[in-house]
Amino acid sequence: MAASDRSAVEEAALAASGRSALRLGEEKIGVIEVDSFPALGRLCAFRFLEWAQSHPDGVVALPTGRTPEHFIAWTSRLLRGWASADPSTLQLLREGGISLSAGVPDMASLRFVQLDDFYPMHPDHPNRFTNYVRLLYIDAIGLDADKALLMDGLWTLGCDAGCDAGQLFADGVDLTLRDREAVDQYCSDFEAKVRGMGIGPDGHVAFNCAGSGRHSVTRLTKTNYATQAAAAGDLGGIEAARRGAVVTIGLGTVCFNERCVAYLMAAGDAKARVVQRACEAPASDAARLAAGASDVPGRSYVHTAPHHDDIMLGYLPLVRRLVRDPTATHRFLYATSGFNAVTNAFARERLEAAAAELRRKDSPLAALCAAGGLAPDAGSAGLRAAVAQRTARCAQEDAPLLQRLKGGLREFEADLLWAYHGFGRNEVSHLRLGFYKGERFTEEPTRRDARPILAALEETGLDVAAAMRGSGPDTHFKVLQAVAEALRLWREGDPEAARAVRVWGYRNVWFRFSIAEATHAVACSPADTAALNDSFAACFLSQLDASFPSPEYDGPFSHLAQMAQARQYAEFATLLGADAFAAHSCRELRAAPRAPARHRARPRGTPTSLLLLARCVCRICICGSTQRVNLPAPPLSMDQADC
């Protein structure tokens, strides 16, 4: 990125990053670094507003989904503050490189083009991207609906009177049976309109999955497994994502105008390697080993997690090692109820089984209801009514009653896990923090969410706190914000106790540490991985056939965790040599089979493996040394610069 090619916003952001635009030998294109995901959203908002200032009547295509959460919030906030001449907003704009003399950009003059949408999807579906665009772009930032090119009309396109695409493709979209003349003509006409506008999209590359042709155009197409898994949350589960298709503009559409300004938003560690491959030259063969295998001492542990399977998928082998010390105490804190991960089918099956059990006269459950003053017949009727309330998760948000029921199922699974390992109910707490409500964009955590965590810390006391190192504008990241705030408040109230605390950051199947990031490596024996798989299969029934799976692997999360840990072992074996493990003081590492020169994947269930922890949790929760915790106040609202 030559200096002459950079805008004023990009120059300001580059100066703030404290680095050059190009690291010779590493990056093939210019890169600007920011500190956090909210900061990324703010930078993109600045650049979009700067572009809109100089391109009245310009053509824009903006991204949908969860990645642009902070971009949308910052764009809306900056436009409101700019229009009302709010002093703090004007100062932010100046610092961001925006020219105030050019005036507030005229959003209504811009022409908007929708990038993609699911097919088939009912016109009133809240997760339909067309409705997303109307709510969060047209209404929120003031675009003109009459100038928007949206993917309307697909629901009944090519269908006979009284029929729609939902009925036609109820069992899944078969591209060979579609009315080619109608659907293909629709895509062709849409492509012609886009090219006629001279579009240069500011956004992601729509639903152009790996393998899409560089010159592809607007089309109806199926998606790959990774895309289906990523879209499962919007469609009500992987089953629905597999049945459906998408309408998307093509890569040829995106690149048609060579003068376009394209910003690709890729938030989170899950996309980090894709970004790296796009930006960097072939990686050097040199590698840096940040940590070796080690035990970490501690007496009182507080384990925190956003969801109920995060701890077991992240570091269950370490917990199994720590509980060998009978003098150690453990407390498990689950921040959310996790009801979003429970499908309607599973909840209905559990509820109907409970209702049937209540109808049995000799049922212990019926006797328990009677002892609590609840007539079994009334309880059975109530459960049946709850089942009938909602039949499709993707149609609307769960009613509060169903949220509690689904959350209770998840909480019971975690109770089973720790009972399986000898822990009682007093050692497991389900906090149900208030920010978690099942909305498209989860609200930012506040001190309301930190206080329940703080109360548990004060009650338990601790030497070591384990916190999931979240990545992305999602529940994991926001729970980490709440944990960091609780630790900061605890330090203020009891600085002597907080001074000696250690904070471990862990990750699991969704985001992983590289060995260069980690400060601790813990050996996992074949017995550990067998216990992980057994525990997951025995306790987490709602997740055995998950409707919201990882894009990387079509199978149980416990298998994916094991595969990741085996890969980490192979990386250490490559760096140290497999023979280095044979004489190691750790018996789990000594038990490792000698790896061949080329560390091929071993059969599932056999490899010794490693899991990685990082003492440095993240920018908002950092351990300065092994003896002292440095916990700067986490930004908990968009009123702060780094929100």
C-alpha positions in Angstrom: 0.0 0.0 0.0 1.9 3.0 -1.3 1.5 6.3 0.7 -0.1 7.9 -2.3 -2.8 5.2 -2.3 -3.7 5.6 1.4 -6.7 7.8 2.4 -6.6 10.2 5.4 -8.4 7.6 7.6 -5.9 4.9 6.7 -2.9 7.3 7.4 -4.4 8.1 10.8 -5.0 4.4 11.6 -1.5 3.5 10.4 0.1 6.1 12.6 -1.9 5.0 15.6 -0.8 1.4 15.1 2.8 2.3 15.5 4.1 0.2 12.6 4.9 0.5 8.9 2.4 -0.3 6.2 4.4 -3.2 4.9 6.7 -5.8 6.5 9.1 -6.7 3.8 9.4 -10.4 3.3 6.2 -11.2 5.1 3.2 -9.2 3.8 2.3 -8.9 0.1 -0.3 -6.2 0.8 -0.5 -3.3 3.2 -1.9 -4.2 6.6 -3.3 -1.9 9.4 -3.5 -3.4 12.8 -6.0 -2.5 15.5 -6.3 -3.6 19.1 -9.7 -5.2 19.2 -12.8 -6.2 17.2 -14.8 -3.1 18.2 -11.8 -1.0 17.1 -11.9 -2.8 13.7 -15.6 -1.9 13.4 -14.8 1.7 14.2 -12.0 1.9 11.6 -14.2 0.4 8.9 -17.0 2.9 9.9 -14.5 5.8 9.5 -13.3 4.5 6.1 -16.9 4.0 4.9 -17.9 7.5 5.9 -14.8 9.0 4.3 -15.6 7.2 1.1 -19.3 8.3 1.2 -18.2 11.9 1.6 -16.3 11.8 -1.7 -18.8 9.5 -3.6 -22.3 11.0 -3.4 -24.6 8.8 -5.5 -22.0 6.0 -5.1 -22.9 2.3 -5.1 -22.3 0.2 -1.9 -22.7 -3.4 -0.9 -22.3 -3.9 2.9 -21.9 -7.2 4.7 -24.5 -9.1 6.7 -24.3 -11.7 9.5 -22.5 -11.2 12.9 -19.1 -9.9 11.8 -20.3 -6.3 11.0 -21.9 -5.8 14.4 -19.5 -3.1 15.6 -19.2 -1.6 12.1 -23.0 -1.0 12.0 -23.0 0.3 15.6 -20.2 2.7 15.1 -21.5 4.0 11.7 -24.9 4.7 13.3 -23.4 6.3 16.3 -21.0 8.5 14.3 -23.7 9.7 11.9 -26.0 10.7 14.8 -23.3 12.5 16.7 -22.0 14.2 13.6 -25.5 15.5 12.6 -26.1 16.8 16.2 -22.6 18.4 16.4 -21.8 16.3 19.5 -18.4 17.5 20.7 -17.1 14.0 21.6 -18.2 12.6 18.3 -16.5 15.4 16.3 -13.3 14.8 18.2 -13.4 11.1 17.4 -14.0 11.9 13.7 -11.0 14.3 13.7 -8.7 11.8 15.4 -9.9 9.2 12.9 -8.8 11.3 9.9 -12.3 12.5 8.8 -12.5 15.9 7.2 -15.4 17.7 9.0 -15.3 20.6 6.5 -16.6 18.2 3.8 -19.8 17.8 5.8 -21.9 14.9 6.8 -22.1 12.3 4.0 -25.5 12.0 2.4 -26.5 8.4 3.1 -29.7 8.8 1.2 -27.8 9.5 -2.1 -26.0 6.1 -2.0 -27.3 3.2 -4.0 -27.2 -0.1 -2.1 -26.8 -3.6 -3.6 -27.6 -6.8 -1.6 -24.7 -9.3 -1.8 -26.6 -12.6 -1.1 -29.4 -14.3 0.6 -30.6 -17.8 1.7 -32.9 -19.7 -0.5 -35.7 -20.6 0.0 -36.6 -18.4 2.9 -40.0 -16.8 3.8 -40.1 -13.1 3.1 -41.0 -12.4 6.8 -38.2 -14.5 8.3 -36.2 -12.3 10.7 -32.9 -13.8 9.7 -33.5 -13.3 6.0 -30.7 -11.0 4.8 -33.1 -8.7 2.9 -34.8 -8.0 6.2 -31.4 -7.6 7.9 -30.5 -4.9 5.3 -33.8 -3.0 5.7 -33.5 -2.9 9.5 -29.8 -2.4 10.1 -28.7 -0.4 7.0 -31.7 1.3 5.4 -33.4 2.2 8.6 -30.4 2.5 10.9 -28.0 4.6 8.8 -30.5 6.3 6.5 -30.1 4.7 3.1 -32.9 5.3 0.6 -35.0 2.1 0.2 -36.1 3.2 -3.3 -32.4 3.2 -4.4 -31.7 -0.3 -3.0 -31.3 -3.3 -5.2 -32.6 -6.2 -3.0 -33.1 -9.9 -3.6 -36.9 -9.7 -3.4 -39.4 -12.0 -5.1 -37.5 -15.3 -4.7 -40.2 -16.9 -2.5 -42.7 -17.4 -5.3 -40.4 -17.1 -8.3 -41.1 -19.9 -10.8 -43.9 -21.4 -8.7 -47.5 -22.1 -9.7 -50.3 -20.1 -8.1 -50.8 -21.1 -4.5 -47.3 -22.6 -4.2 -44.0 -21.2 -3.0 -40.4 -22.2 -2.9 -40.7 -23.4 0.7 -43.3 -26.0 -0.3 -41.4 -26.8 -3.6 -38.1 -27.5 -1.8 -39.4 -28.7 1.6 -37.0 -31.7 1.5 -34.1 -29.7 0.2 -33.1 -27.7 -2.9 -32.4 -29.8 -5.9 -30.8 -27.5 -8.4 -31.6 -29.9 -11.3 -35.4 -29.5 -10.6 -35.6 -25.8 -10.3 -37.4 -23.7 -13.0 -34.3 -22.8 -14.8 -35.9 -20.1 -16.9 -37.3 -18.2 -14.0 -34.6 -18.5 -11.4 -31.7 -18.3 -13.8 -33.2 -15.3 -15.6 -33.7 -13.6 -12.2 -30.0 -14.1 -11.5 -29.0 -12.9 -14.9 -31.1 -9.8 -14.6 -29.7 -9.0 -11.2 -26.2 -9.4 -12.5 -26.9 -7.0 -15.4 -28.3 -4.4 -13.0 -25.3 -4.6 -10.7 -22.8 -4.3 -13.5 -24.8 -1.4 -15.0 -24.4 0.4 -11.7 -20.6 0.0 -11.8 -20.5 -1.6 -8.3 -17.4 -2.0 -6.2 -18.6 -3.7 -3.0 -17.4 -2.6 0.4 -17.9 -5.9 2.2 -17.2 -9.7 2.2 -17.3 -11.9 -0.9 -20.9 -13.0 -0.3 -21.5 -16.8 -0.6 -18.6 -17.5 -2.9 -17.2 -20.5 -1.2 -13.8 -22.1 -1.7 -13.6 -23.2 -5.3 -15.8 -20.5 -6.7 -14.6 -19.3 -10.1 -12.8 -16.0 -10.3 -15.2 -14.9 -13.0 -18.4 -16.3 -11.4 -21.6 -14.2 -11.7 -24.9 -13.9 -9.7 -26.3 -17.4 -9.4 -28.4 -19.9 -7.3 -25.9 -22.4 -5.8 -25.3 -24.8 -2.9 -22.8 -24.1 -0.2 -20.0 -26.2 1.3 -20.0 -27.7 4.8 -18.0 -24.9 6.4 -20.5 -22.3 5.1 -23.4 -24.4 6.2 -22.0 -24.8 9.7 -21.4 -21.0 9.9 -25.0 -20.3 8.8 -26.6 -22.9 11.1 -27.3 -20.3 13.7 -29.4 -18.2 11.3 -31.3 -21.1 9.8 -32.2 -23.0 12.9 -29.5 -25.7 12.7 -27.2 -27.6 10.3 -30.1 -29.7 9.1 -31.8 -26.7 7.6 -28.6 -25.3 6.2 -27.9 -28.5 4.4 -31.3 -28.5 2.8 -31.2 -25.0 1.5 -29.3 -23.1 -1.1 -28.2 -19.4 -1.6 -28.5 -16.7 -4.2 -25.2 -14.8 -4.4 -23.4 -12.3 -6.5 -20.1 -13.8 -8.0 -16.5 -13.0 -7.7 -16.6 -11.7 -11.2 -19.4 -9.3 -10.1 -17.2 -8.0 -7.3 -14.2 -7.4 -9.4 -16.0 -6.0 -12.5 -15.2 -2.4 -11.5 -11.4 -2.2 -11.2 -11.7 1.2 -9.3 -13.7 -0.3 -6.5 -12.8 0.2 -2.8 -13.2 -3.2 -1.2 -12.9 -3.8 2.6 -13.1 -7.4 3.6 -14.2 -7.9 7.2 -12.9 -11.1 8.8 -13.2 -11.0 12.5 -12.0 -13.7 14.8 -9.3 -16.3 15.1 -11.4 -18.7 13.0 -10.6 -16.6 10.0 -7.1 -15.6 11.0 -5.3 -18.1 8.8 -7.4 -17.2 5.8 -6.4 -13.5 6.3 -2.8 -14.6 6.8 -2.6 -16.5 3.6 -4.1 -13.6 1.7 -1.7 -11.0 3.2 1.6 -12.8 3.6 4.2 -14.4 1.4 5.0 -18.1 2.0 5.8 -18.6 5.7 9.4 -19.1 6.8 10.5 -22.5 8.0 11.7 -21.0 11.2 9.5 -21.6 14.2 9.6 -20.3 17.8 8.7 -22.6 20.7 7.0 -20.5 23.4 6.5 -23.1 26.0 7.3 -26.7 27.0 5.2 -29.1 28.9 4.8 -28.1 32.5 2.7 -28.5 35.6 1.2 -25.3 37.1 0.8 -25.2 40.9 -2.3 -23.9 42.6 -4.7 -24.6 45.5 -7.9 -22.9 44.8 -9.2 -22.8 41.3 -12.1 -20.9 39.7 -13.0 -22.1 36.2 -15.2 -19.8 34.1 -16.9 -20.6 30.9 -19.3 -19.0 28.5 -21.1 -22.3 27.7 -21.4 -25.6 29.4 -19.1 -27.7 27.3 -16.3 -25.0 26.9 -14.2 -26.2 29.9 -14.3 -29.9 29.0 -13.5 -29.2 25.3 -10.8 -26.7 26.3 -8.8 -28.4 29.1 -10.5 -31.4 30.7 -7.2 -33.3 30.8 -5.8 -30.6 33.0 -8.7 -30.6 35.4 -8.3 -34.4 35.7 -4.7 -33.8 36.7 -5.5 -31.0 39.2 -8.1 -33.1 41.0 -5.4 -35.6 42.0 -4.5 -33.1 44.7 -7.1 -33.8 47.4 -6.3 -30.4 49.1 -7.2 -28.4 46.1 -10.6 -26.8 45.7 -12.5 -26.1 42.5 -15.4 -23.9 41.5 -17.0 -23.9 38.1 -18.9 -20.8 36.9 -21.0 -20.9 33.8 -21.8 -17.4 32.6 -24.8 -18.2 30.3 -27.5 -20.8 30.1 -26.5 -21.7 26.5 -30.2 -22.2 25.4 -29.4 -21.2 21.8 -27.5 -24.5 21.4 -30.5 -26.7 22.2 -32.6 -27.6 19.2 -36.4 -27.7 19.3 -36.3 -31.4 18.4 -34.1 -32.3 21.4 -36.1 -30.0 23.7 -39.4 -31.5 22.5 -38.1 -35.1 23.0 -37.0 -34.3 26.6 -40.2 -32.5 27.4 -42.5 -35.2 26.0 -40.5 -37.8 27.9 -41.0 -35.8 31.1 -44.7 -35.3 30.5 -45.1 -39.1 29.9 -43.2 -39.8 33.1 -45.5 -37.4 35.0 -48.5 -39.3 33.9 -47.2 -42.5 35.4 -48.8 -42.9 38.9 -45.8 -44.7 40.4 -43.3 -42.2 38.9 -40.8 -40.7 41.3 -41.0 -37.5 39.3 -44.8 -37.4 39.9 -44.2 -37.9 43.6 -41.7 -35.1 43.6 -44.2 -32.7 41.8 -46.9 -33.6 44.4 -44.5 -33.0 47.2 -43.8 -29.5 45.8 -47.5 -28.7 45.5 -47.7 -29.2 41.7 -50.3 -31.6 40.4 -48.7 -34.1 38.0 -51.5 -33.6 35.4 -51.0 -29.9 35.5 -47.3 -30.3 35.1 -47.8 -32.7 32.1 -50.2 -30.2 30.5 -47.8 -27.4 31.1 -44.9 -29.2 29.4 -47.1 -30.1 26.4 -48.1 -26.5 26.1 -44.4 -25.4 26.2 -43.7 -27.9 23.4 -46.5 -26.5 21.3 -45.4 -22.8 21.8 -42.9 -22.9 19.0 -42.0 -25.4 16.3 -39.1 -23.8 14.5 -36.1 -22.0 16.2 -35.4 -20.0 13.0 -38.9 -18.5 12.9 -38.6 -16.4 16.1 -36.8 -16.0 19.3 -37.4 -18.5 22.1 -40.1 -17.4 24.5 -38.8 -16.8 28.0 -40.3 -20.1 29.3 -38.5 -22.1 26.5 -35.3 -20.2 27.2 -35.4 -21.4 30.8 -36.3 -24.9 29.9 -33.5 -25.2 27.3 -31.1 -23.5 29.6 -32.0 -26.0 32.3 -31.2 -28.9 30.0 -27.7 -27.4 29.3 -27.1 -26.7 33.0 -28.1 -30.3 33.9 -25.5 -31.6 31.3 -22.7 -29.6 33.1 -23.9 -30.9 36.5 -23.7 -34.4 35.1 -20.1 -33.8 33.8 -18.8 -32.7 37.1 -20.7 -35.3 39.1 -19.1 -37.7 36.7 -15.7 -36.4 38.1 -16.8 -36.3 41.7 -17.9 -32.7 42.2 -21.1 -31.7 44.0 -23.7 -29.1 43.1 -22.2 -26.5 45.5 -19.1 -26.5 43.3 -21.0 -25.7 40.1 -22.7 -22.4 39.6 -25.0 -21.3 36.7 -25.0 -17.5 36.6 -27.3 -16.8 33.6 -25.7 -13.3 33.0 -28.2 -10.7 31.8 -26.5 -9.8 28.5 -27.3 -13.2 27.0 -30.8 -13.0 25.5 -30.6 -14.9 22.2 -30.6 -11.7 20.1 -28.8 -11.4 16.8 -26.2 -9.0 18.3 -25.6 -9.8 21.9 -25.6 -6.7 24.0 -22.4 -5.5 25.6 -21.8 -6.7 29.2 -22.0 -4.3 32.1 -21.2 -4.4 35.8 -24.5 -6.1 36.3 -22.9 -9.1 34.6 -19.6 -8.8 36.5 -21.1 -8.7 40.0 -22.3 -12.4 40.1 -18.8 -13.5 39.1 -17.3 -11.1 41.7 -19.5 -12.6 44.4 -18.3 -16.1 43.5 -14.7 -15.0 43.6 -15.2 -13.4 47.0 -17.0 -16.4 48.3 -14.4 -18.9 47.1 -11.1 -17.1 47.1 -8.7 -18.3 44.5 -5.1 -18.8 43.5 -5.8 -19.5 39.8 -8.6 -18.3 37.6 -9.3 -19.9 34.2 -11.0 -17.7 31.6 -11.8 -18.5 28.0 -9.8 -16.3 25.8 -12.6 -15.2 23.6 -12.2 -14.1 20.0 -14.6 -12.2 17.9 -17.7 -10.1 18.7 -19.5 -13.0 20.3 -20.5 -14.6 23.6 -17.0 -15.8 24.3 -15.4 -12.4 24.0 -18.2 -10.7 26.1 -18.0 -13.2 28.9 -14.2 -12.5 29.0 -15.0 -8.8 29.4 -17.3 -9.6 32.3 -14.7 -11.9 34.0 -12.0 -9.2 33.5 -14.2 -6.6 35.1 -15.0 -8.9 38.0 -11.3 -9.5 38.6 -10.6 -5.8 38.4 -13.3 -5.0 41.0 -12.0 -7.8 43.2 -8.5 -6.3 43.0 -9.9 -2.9 44.1 -11.6 -4.5 47.1 -8.9 -6.9 48.2 -5.6 -5.8 46.5 -3.4 -8.1 48.6 -5.4 -11.3 47.7 -5.6 -10.3 44.0 -1.8 -9.6 43.8 -0.9 -13.2 43.8 -3.6 -14.6 41.6 -2.8 -16.2 38.3 -5.1 -16.1 35.3 -5.0 -18.8 32.7 -6.5 -18.2 29.2 -7.8 -21.3 27.4 -9.4 -22.0 24.1 -11.2 -25.0 22.6 -12.6 -26.2 19.3 -13.7 -22.8 18.1 -10.4 -20.9 18.6 -7.0 -22.4 19.3 -3.6 -21.2 20.5 -0.6 -21.7 18.3 2.4 -23.0 20.2 4.0 -19.6 19.9 1.2 -18.0 21.8 1.0 -20.5 24.6 2.8 -20.3 28.0 1.9 -23.8 29.2 1.6 -27.1 27.4 -0.1 -30.0 29.3 0.3 -33.6 28.3 -2.9 -35.5 27.4 -2.6 -39.3 27.5 -4.8 -41.7 25.6 -6.7 -42.2 28.8 -7.5 -38.5 29.0 -8.8 -38.3 25.5 -10.9 -41.5 26.1 -12.4 -39.8 29.2 -13.1 -36.7 27.2 -15.0 -38.7 24.6 -16.8 -40.8 27.2 -17.8 -37.7 29.2 -19.1 -35.8 26.2 -21.1 -38.8 25.0 -22.5 -39.6 28.4 -23.3 -36.0 29.6 -23.9 -33.7 26.6 -26.7 -35.4 24.8 -28.0 -32.1 23.3 -24.6 -31.6 21.5 -23.9 -35.2 20.3 -25.5 -34.4 17.0 -25.1 -30.6 17.2 -27.3 -28.4 14.9 -24.7 -25.7 15.2 -21.4 -27.5 14.5 -17.9 -26.4 13.8 -17.2 -25.6 10.1 -14.1 -27.7 10.3 -15.4 -31.1 11.2 -18.7 -32.9 10.8 -18.8 -34.9 14.0 -18.8 -34.7 17.8 -17.0 -31.7 19.3 -15.0 -34.0 21.6 -13.4 -35.6 18.5 -12.5 -32.2 17.1 -10.9 -31.2 20.4 -8.9 -34.5 20.4 -7.7 -33.8 16.8 -6.6 -30.3 17.7 -4.6 -31.6 20.7 -3.0 -34.3 18.6 -1.9 -31.7 16.0 -0.3 -29.7 18.8 1.6 -32.7 19.9 2.8 -33.3 16.4 4.0 -29.6 16.2 6.1 -30.1 19.4 7.4 -33.4 18.0 8.5 -31.6 14.9 10.3 -28.9 16.8 11.9 -31.0 19.5 12.1 -34.4 17.9 10.0 -37.3 18.9 12.9 -38.8 20.9 12.8 -35.9 23.3 9.5 -37.2 24.8 10.9 -40.6 25.6 13.1 -39.3 28.5 10.8 -36.6 29.7 9.9 -36.4 33.4 6.1 -36.4 32.6 4.8 -39.9 32.4 2.1 -39.0 29.9 4.7 -37.7 27.5 6.9 -40.8 28.1 3.9 -42.9 27.2 3.8 -41.3 23.7 4.6 -43.7 20.9 7.6 -42.7 18.9 6.4 -40.5 16.1 7.6 -41.3 12.6 9.7 -38.7 10.7 6.6 -37.4 9.0 3.9 -36.9 11.6 0.8 -38.2 9.9 -2.5 -38.2 11.6 -3.0 -41.2 13.8 -6.2 -43.2 14.1 -8.8 -41.5 16.4 -8.4 -42.4 20.0 -4.7 -43.4 19.9 -2.4 -40.4 20.0 -0.9 -38.8 23.0 -1.6 -35.1 22.6 -1.1 -31.7 24.1 -3.4 -28.9 25.1 -2.2 -25.3 25.3 -2.9 -22.5 27.8 -1.8 -18.9 27.7 -1.0 -16.9 30.8 -1.6 -13.8 28.8 -5.4 -13.9 28.4 -5.8 -10.8 26.1 -5.6 -7.1 26.0 -8.4 -6.6 28.5 -7.1 -9.2 30.9 -3.4 -9.6 31.0 -1.1 -11.3 33.5 2.0 -9.2 33.8 4.1 -12.0 35.5 3.7 -15.3 37.3 3.2 -13.4 40.6 1.2 -10.4 39.7 -2.0 -9.8 37.7 -2.3 -6.6 35.7 -6.0 -6.1 34.8 -6.8 -2.8 33.1 -10.4 -1.9 33.1 -12.2 -3.7 30.3 -14.2 -1.5 27.9 -17.8 -2.3 28.6 -19.6 0.1 26.4 -19.3 2.0 23.1 -18.9 5.2 25.0 -15.3 4.4 25.3 -12.8 4.7 22.5 -12.1 0.9 22.3 -15.6 -0.1 23.2 
